[in-house]
Amino acid sequence: MTIPDFLGYTLVTSLLAGFLWALVDLLVKIHRQPRRPLSVLRLTSYPFVPDDELLAQAREVESTGGTGGLRLSPVPVKARKQAYR
């Protein structure tokens, strides 16, 4: 086994180990989430999508004009002179 072979195996092993570490971390985070009652429409007891209560609160804030989040506003932009003619 030569040095490039050893380096290649080391690189592939470290990439696979990182991928497995991230996968295990994701699964642990999913299982630590609080569960809610299973609904036929949701098809899972894990909250991958926001709850209806949270969506209702967000809609209420938007309808009342509150500052529930960032809002887009136009920004004036000056045209630059063309440097390349």
C-alpha positions in Angstrom: 0.0 0.0 0.0 1.4 3.3 -1.0 1.0 6.7 0.6 -1.6 8.0 -1.9 -3.7 4.8 -1.3 -3.4 5.4 2.5 -4.5 9.0 2.1 -7.4 8.1 -0.1 -8.6 5.5 2.3 -8.3 7.9 5.2 -10.2 10.6 3.3 -13.1 8.2 2.3 -13.2 6.8 5.9 -13.4 10.3 7.4 -16.1 11.4 4.9 -18.2 8.3 5.7 -17.7 8.7 9.4 -18.9 12.3 9.2 -21.9 11.3 7.2 -22.9 8.6 9.7 -22.3 11.1 12.6 -24.7 13.6 10.9 -27.3 10.9 10.3 -27.2 9.7 13.9 -27.4 13.3 15.1 -30.4 13.9 12.9 -32.2 10.8 14.2 -31.5 11.8 17.8 -32.9 15.3 17.2 -36.0 13.9 15.6 -36.7 11.5 18.5 -36.1 14.3 21.1 -38.9 16.4 19.6 -42.1 16.4 21.5 -44.7 14.2 19.9 -48.3 15.2 19.2 -51.3 13.0 18.7 -51.3 11.1 15.4 -53.6 12.5 12.8 -54.5 10.7 9.6 -53.8 13.8 7.6 -50.4 14.5 9.1 -49.3 10.8 8.8 -46.7 11.2 11.5 -46.6 12.2 15.2 -43.3 14.1 14.7 -43.7 17.9 14.0 -42.1 18.2 10.6 -44.6 20.9 9.7 -45.7 23.7 12.0 -48.7 23.2 14.2 -52.0 24.7 13.3 -51.8 26.9 16.3 -48.5 28.4 15.2 -49.8 29.0 11.7 -52.9 30.7 13.1 -50.7 33.0 15.3 -48.6 33.9 12.3 -51.6 34.7 10.2 -53.0 36.8 13.0 -49.8 38.8 13.3 -49.7 39.4 9.6 -53.4 40.5 9.4 -53.0 43.0 12.3 -49.9 44.5 10.7 -47.6 43.6 13.6 -43.9 43.1 13.3 -44.0 39.4 13.3 -41.0 39.1 11.0 -39.0 40.7 8.3 -40.7 42.7 5.6 -39.5 43.5 2.2 -39.2 47.2 1.3 -37.9 48.8 -1.9 -34.3 50.2 -1.7 -33.2 52.9 -4.0 -30.2 51.9 -6.1 -28.1 54.4 -7.9 -26.9 53.4 -11.3 -23.1 53.1 -11.6 -21.2 54.5 -14.4 -19.9 51.8 -16.7 -16.3 51.3 -16.0 -15.7 49.2 -19.1 -16.5 51.0 -22.4 
